[in-house]
């Protein structure tokens, strides 16, 4: 059985899909590494969330894996695995859940139930993945649907956090603003 360690990265370089090596702090590695981190947070969410959300969480993780693979591949992938349909699916979830939620007119603080708090953590990691991917896109061509997907995914996770709290009877905690500061 092959070993998990190869020792090829011991000097701070890593291999990309399709060949080539780059420093481990390369913007491409930062982007796909942060997407991997987001997928791990979504996996944690799945460990604490009702089975009702298992299909959604699995779909998100599979798409994030595809996003990471595309970002780890230099050049434009001929057949992108992340498409407008992935973005549309997230929008459908958001629209469906928002029908059940009270309107949001103020900023809310992350938290509430454990699954909702994990959802907020995953959302903030997705936002960072989006920023890293924007930085990569300024230097290299990428599938534009990846940026749209990451943007919409953070929105979806925000609404998912709210729906998880709402269904458990936990109210959103409204941010009071910066009282007393001028």
C-alpha positions in Angstrom: 0.0 0.0 0.0 1.4 3.4 -0.9 2.2 5.8 1.9 0.2 9.0 2.5 3.4 11.0 2.6 5.5 11.6 -0.4 8.1 14.0 1.0 7.9 16.0 -2.3 6.4 19.0 -0.4 9.1 19.2 2.3 10.8 22.2 0.6 7.6 24.2 0.4 6.5 23.3 -3.1 3.4 21.4 -4.2 2.2 19.8 -7.4 -0.8 21.0 -9.5 -3.2 18.9 -11.4 -1.8 18.4 -14.9 1.8 18.8 -13.7 3.9 21.7 -12.6 5.0 22.7 -9.1 4.4 25.9 -7.3 5.2 27.3 -3.8 2.7 26.4 -1.2 1.8 30.0 -0.7 1.0 30.5 -4.4 -2.4 32.3 -4.9 -3.7 29.1 -6.7 -2.8 26.9 -3.7 -4.3 29.5 -1.3 -7.6 29.5 -3.3 -8.1 25.8 -3.5 -6.8 25.3 0.0 -9.3 27.7 1.4 -12.1 25.9 -0.6 -10.9 22.7 1.0 -11.2 24.4 4.4 -14.7 25.5 3.6 -15.6 21.9 2.6 -14.3 20.7 5.9 -16.5 23.2 7.8 -19.5 22.1 5.7 -18.6 18.5 6.7 -18.6 19.5 10.3 -22.0 21.1 9.8 -23.3 17.8 8.4 -22.2 16.0 11.6 -24.4 18.3 13.7 -27.4 19.0 11.4 -30.7 17.2 11.0 -30.8 14.5 8.3 -33.2 16.7 6.4 -30.1 18.7 5.2 -27.9 15.8 4.4 -28.5 15.9 0.7 -27.9 19.6 0.5 -24.7 19.4 2.5 -23.4 16.4 0.4 -24.1 18.4 -2.8 -22.3 21.4 -1.5 -19.3 19.4 -0.5 -19.1 17.6 -3.9 -19.3 20.9 -5.7 -16.6 22.4 -3.5 -14.4 19.4 -4.3 -15.0 20.2 -8.0 -14.2 23.9 -7.4 -11.0 22.9 -5.7 -10.0 20.6 -8.5 -10.7 23.3 -11.1 -8.6 25.8 -9.1 -5.8 23.3 -8.8 -5.7 23.0 -12.6 -3.6 25.7 -14.4 -5.4 27.2 -17.4 -9.1 27.1 -18.2 -10.7 23.7 -17.8 -12.3 22.7 -21.1 -15.4 21.2 -19.5 -16.0 23.2 -16.3 -17.6 21.1 -13.5 -19.1 24.2 -11.9 -21.9 25.7 -14.0 -24.7 28.2 -13.8 -27.0 25.3 -12.8 -25.0 25.0 -9.5 -25.6 28.6 -8.9 -29.3 28.3 -9.8 -29.7 25.4 -7.4 -28.3 27.5 -4.5 -30.6 30.3 -5.4 -33.6 27.9 -5.3 -32.6 26.8 -1.8 -32.3 30.4 -0.7 -35.6 31.4 -2.1 -37.3 28.3 -0.6 -36.0 28.9 2.9 -36.6 32.7 2.9 -40.3 32.0 2.3 -40.3 30.5 5.8 -38.2 33.1 7.6 -39.2 36.5 8.9 -37.9 39.4 6.9 -34.4 40.6 7.8 -34.1 44.3 8.3 -31.0 44.5 10.5 -27.6 42.9 10.7 -27.5 39.7 12.9 -24.7 38.2 14.9 -23.5 34.7 14.0 -24.6 32.1 16.5 -27.7 30.4 17.9 -27.8 26.7 17.8 -24.6 24.7 17.3 -25.5 23.8 13.7 -26.3 27.4 12.9 -23.1 28.6 14.4 -21.1 26.1 12.4 -23.0 27.3 9.3 -21.9 30.8 10.0 -18.3 29.6 10.4 -18.5 27.8 7.1 -20.0 30.9 5.5 -17.1 33.1 6.6 -14.6 30.6 5.3 -16.4 30.5 2.0 -16.2 34.3 1.9 -12.4 34.0 2.4 -12.2 31.4 -0.4 -14.1 33.8 -2.6 -11.5 36.6 -1.8 -8.6 34.2 -2.5 -10.3 33.1 -5.8 -10.7 36.8 -6.8 -7.0 37.3 -6.2 -6.2 34.2 -8.3 -8.5 35.4 -11.1 -6.6 38.7 -11.3 -3.6 36.7 -12.4 -5.0 33.6 -14.1 -8.0 32.7 -16.1 -10.6 30.8 -14.1 -14.1 29.6 -14.7 -16.3 32.6 -13.8 -19.0 30.4 -12.4 -16.7 29.5 -9.6 -16.8 33.1 -8.3 -20.6 33.2 -8.7 -20.9 29.8 -6.9 -18.8 30.9 -3.9 -20.7 34.2 -3.7 -24.1 32.5 -3.7 -22.9 29.7 -1.4 -22.0 32.2 1.4 -25.5 33.6 1.0 -27.0 30.1 1.1 -25.1 29.3 4.3 -26.3 32.5 5.9 -29.9 31.7 5.1 -29.3 28.0 6.2 -28.1 29.3 9.6 -31.2 31.4 10.0 -33.5 28.5 9.0 -31.7 26.1 11.4 -32.2 28.6 14.2 -35.8 29.4 13.2 -36.9 25.7 13.1 -35.5 25.2 16.6 -37.3 28.4 17.9 -34.1 30.4 18.3 -34.4 34.0 17.3 -31.8 35.9 15.3 -29.6 38.0 17.5 -29.7 41.6 16.1 -26.6 43.6 16.1 -27.1 46.8 18.1 -24.7 48.9 16.2 -21.9 51.0 17.5 -23.6 52.8 20.3 -21.6 55.3 22.2 -18.9 55.6 19.6 -18.3 58.7 17.5 
